[in-house]
Amino acid sequence: MNAVSHQTIIFMKQKLLNMLDLQDQLNRQINPDWLQAGYEWYRAIWLESAELMEHYGWKWWKAQEHDLEQIRLELIDIWHFGLSAELVSCRGDHASAAANMLARLQGRQSRENDFRNNVDQLARHALEQQALDMPAFLTLLGDVDSSFDDLYRIYVGKNVLNRFRQDHGYKDGSYIKTWEGREDNEHLAEIAATVDANENNFEEQIYTALEARYPGT
């Protein structure tokens, strides 16, 4: 990442703290004792890395197109697990987790120039270090023309959708994922495009809009 202003760093830290708080809330909704549960977040990262590779394409014996939108969504899923792993590492201390991640965000991006090599590095680091490889992640994010602000906007939207799913029966299987012929992710993308991510009630606006569209509410 290039040199950034002091004010930009402050904004980034605030957004990191907000994302860590949202992730903690979601994880507690699923399991109030999630920090002590011993979940293998690193395993989730490397498995999502495999899905990421599928959307990019790796089969040399057939023609494949890069599905950039799905790649972005897979990166956001990986970010969820990276935030969780960092919170566990810092024993739930949001400020320490934000400081650690901010320091790595300001570091150098990966030296790998090949997208697939960076995906391999992401998975390898997850298995060996049980954490998110920030340089590889940032490079992959840049490869799909996404910035930190894009990461924040899409992450918050997906986090709200995950919370919405839990509130409407995702865990017991009663949640309806497709409405009016479109999956909930598509509704989310449409809603998020109309809301300013810098507004204080960004999350609440998305949740309310999802609820207004969801069948039976």
C-alpha positions, 0 to 999 in steps of 0.5 A: 500500500502506498504512503497514506495521510494521517487522517486516512490512517485514522479513518482506516482504524475506525473502519477496522474497529467497526468491522471487528465489532460487527464480526464479534457480534455476528460470531456471538450471535452464533455462539456466545462463547466463540472466542473460547470455542477453538474454531479453526478459522485458518481452515476456513481461510484455506478452503475459501481460497480453493473456492476463490481459485475455482472462480478465477480458473485454474484448469489448463485443459478448458477455457475459463473466464474470471468471475470477478464478482464472485472473486470479490465475494470470496475475498470478503468471506475470507476477510470475515475469517481473518477478522475472527482469527485476529480477534482470537489471537488478541483474546477479544481485544478489539483495539489490539486487533485493529492495531495489528491489522492496520500495521499489516495493511500499511505493509508491502503487498505480495511480491507474487505477480501471478493471481494464482500464486497469491491464492496459493500463498494465502492458503499456505500461510493459513495452514502454516501460520493459522492467520490471514496473509495480509500482503497476499490478500491486499494484492488479490483485492487490488487484482479485482480493482477493489480498494480498502473502502470497497472492502469495507462497504462490501464486508459490512453489507455481507455481515449485515446479510449474515446477521439477517440470515441468522435472525430469520432461521438460517441455522435451523434451515427455515431461511429462504435464500431466493426471493422473487427469482433472485438470491439474497446476495443479489438483493444485497448488492442492489441495496448497498449500491444506494446507501452511503457506506460512510453514514453512521447508520449504514448497517441499519439502513441495509438491514431495514431494506432487506427486511422490507424485501424479505417474504413474510416480513 
